Amino acid sequence: MAQADFQYHPTEVVRDAANDAAGVPVAVSIFADRAHIRDTIADDACAAGLRLGQVGDVADLLGGAARPLGEVVVLDCPVINGRRLAAIARLDARAANSGAHLIVSTSVDALDDVFGCLDQSNPQLLVDPGRGERVIALGRVLAKMPNMRLRDLSDEDRLSLIRLTEQVGQIAERLERLGVKGQSEVGGAFRFESPLNEYGGEEAEDGSDRLVRKPRPAMPDPRLVRRIIRQRQLRARFFDKDLFADPAWDILLDLTAARAEHMRVSVTSLCIASGVPPTTALRWISQMVDAGLLDRVEDETDKRRAFIALSDRAADAMARYFAEVGKEASYSV
C-alpha cells in the first residue's frame, strides 16, 4: 500500500469539531513573533474552519486600544524579556475575564517565567511543540466548548486522554486508602481528610467515641526518597523507559523529597523529574492541581515566578504511605 495511505491530517479532526458548532464560527486570535509560526497557526486554524481574529506579534497585546479576543487565543513565545512577560501577564488577565481559551507554547528555557505569568486563565501549556501538537491542542479546546465534539479523534489519542485521567484518579484513590478518607459533605475521588468522629478525633480502638488524636507521621527521610527516585531512574539504563512511565508517582516522589528538604520546586524541574516530555508533564501537573494533589505557590519575593508543591493533604498521605512502608522495613516501590 502506498505511504500516502498512512498520512494523518490532524486539522481534519479539528475541522470536524468546528463544523459541528452551531451559529457563528469560533474566532481565534494568534500572537507570535516568529512569522512562519504565526502563518502556520493561521493556516491550520483556517483549515479547521475557525474564523481569524487578531493576528500579530506578542507586543501587540500591549497596545493602547486592545481589540476583543477570540474565543480561542494561541500565543507562541519561546524567548522572553520584560516586555513580553508584561504582554503575557496582560493576556492572562484578559483571557480570564473574557472566558477565552488560551493555548501558550514556549521553550524549556522560558517555561518558569511564562508559567509564573499565567495564574488566572488555566491555559494549555506546550513546550517546543510541533505543528501537530498545536492542532491537537486546538482540538482539546474545541472539545470543551458548547456544541463541540471530536468525532474522529484517533483511538490512540482517545486512549491517551482516558489513561491520563484514570491514572491520576488511581493515584488519588491509593493515597485515600492509606487512612486519609474524607468525611466532608462534598463527594469525589480526590479527598484527603483523615476520618474524624464528631469531636474532631478518630475513634478509639475499644470502639468508644472518645477523642483520640493520632499525630501525623513525619515526612520521610529525603535521602530515602531520593534513593528510590535514583533506583527508578536506573531502570532506564537497562530497559525502555516507556515500560515504566508513571509521571504522577515520580512527581509525588520528587515533591515529597523537596518538602522534607524544605526546598522549592520550579515547574521546569518538576517536568524533568516526571520522566516524560515537558508538554506531557504539564498536562499531568494541571490534572494533579485540579485533583487537589498539588498546589501552585507564588514566589513572595518575585510575583512573576511560581512553584509547585504538594498540597497539605497529599503531603499527609505521602507521610502515611512511607510510615506504612517503614513498618514492613521494605522500601521497594
Secondary structure, 3 states (H helix, E strand, C coil): CCHHHHCCCHHHHHHHHHHCCCCCCCEEEEEECCHHHHHHHHHHHHHCCCEEEEEECHHHHHCCCCCCCCCEEEEECCCCCHHHHHHHHHHHHHHHHHCCEEEEEECCCCHHHHHHHCCCCCCEEEECCCHHHHHHHHHHHHHHCCCCCCCCCCHHHHHHHHHHHHHHHHHHHHHHCCCCCCCCCCCCCCCCCCCCCCCCCECCCCCCCCCECCCCCCCCCHHHHHHHHHHHHHHHHCCCHHHHCCHHHHHHHHHHHHHHCCCCEEHHHHHHHHCCCHHHHHHHHHHHHHCCCEEEEECCCCCCCEEEEECHHHHHHHHHHHHHHHHCCCCCC
